[in-house]
Amino acid sequence: MPLTVAFQMDPIQNVDIDADSSFRLAEAAQARGHRLFVYTPDQLTWAEGVMRARGQTLSVRREKGDHATLGPAEDLFLSDMDVIWLRQDPPFDMGYITTTHLLDRIADTTLVVNDPTWVRNYPEKLLVLQFPDLIPPTLISRDLEQLRAFKAEHGDVIVKPLYGNGGAGVFRLRAEDGNLASLHELFAGINNEPLIAQKFLPAVSKGDKRIILVDGEPVGAINRVPQKGETRSNMHVGGTAKKAELTDRDREICAAIGPLLREKGQVFVGIDVIGDYLTEINLTSPTGIQEMERFDGTDIAGRIWEAIEARIDARG
């Protein structure tokens, strides 16, 4: 049965249609006969018990520069939607968190993907702490002395903002590097959040594997290889996507975290694995669908919609 679907996302006019996962999800939904709307998160409004957003109808096509047709602006009553996609990009700040609280208001009538309660409660660099046996040595602290002690113990470390994204603000500090205090001072001047430090994993030179899970089950992977001389492998900063296969260790990691993701309504999740270690569980706005589909020839977007449609059926 056709569904009414709204995407809460950054302006769709600006996306790269060859890479953007939200565009691919919209394209797959349209092919399945679903009716699409789109709005930006700043258009959310709660008034007298009613959640609405100033949005537009949406149709998409794979034509660069002309990939989206939008209807006139109108008030969308979000409880009338069958599905709302929470797809705006981080930062995971109070603006983002507030949208999750507002979308919680319609949980009884509308399926929000991913479930906003648990997107809010499970930031990607914190959710991994529930699986200490799967992650590299990790510290979360704002205390400079704790950070110094961690670096002294492990020598070569990565330091990054706890709520950063896209590889921004990621620094590698080797054993002889004396810049930890300066970095701490820099970050302390920006916000009052802790930092996350992890033991550097040399296996990152061979790639940072992104694995997509749909309703807790792994459906594909790509390997993001950093540029020569670069620590970060994010594609935002020049990392190159390569075909990847799931290893026994990858499947072990997915089996450990999959039931929790499924229970908490996290339908589309991207995890990051370096060597044998889980480093992040991305719930907010995962990417990688199009790259995996090109390598494997699989319809990952279709698998995601099958999972959503099954949840709609289960809700009655």
Secondary structure, 3 states (H helix, E strand, C coil): CCCEEEEECCCHHHCCCCCCHHHHHHHHHHHCCCEEEEECHHHEEEECCEEEEEEEEEEECCCCCCCEEECCCEEEEHHHCCEEEECCCCCCCHHHHHHHHHHHCCCCCCEEECCHHHHHHCCHHHHHHHCCCCCCCEEEECCHHHHHHHHHHHCCEEEEECCCCCCCCCEEECCCCCCHHHHHHHHHCCCCCCEEEEECCHHHHHCEEEEEEECCEEEEEEEEECCCCCCCCCHHHCCEEEECCCCHHHHHHHHHHHHHHHHCCCCEEEEEEECCEEEEEECCCCCCHHHHHHHHCCCHHHHHHHHHHHHHHHHC
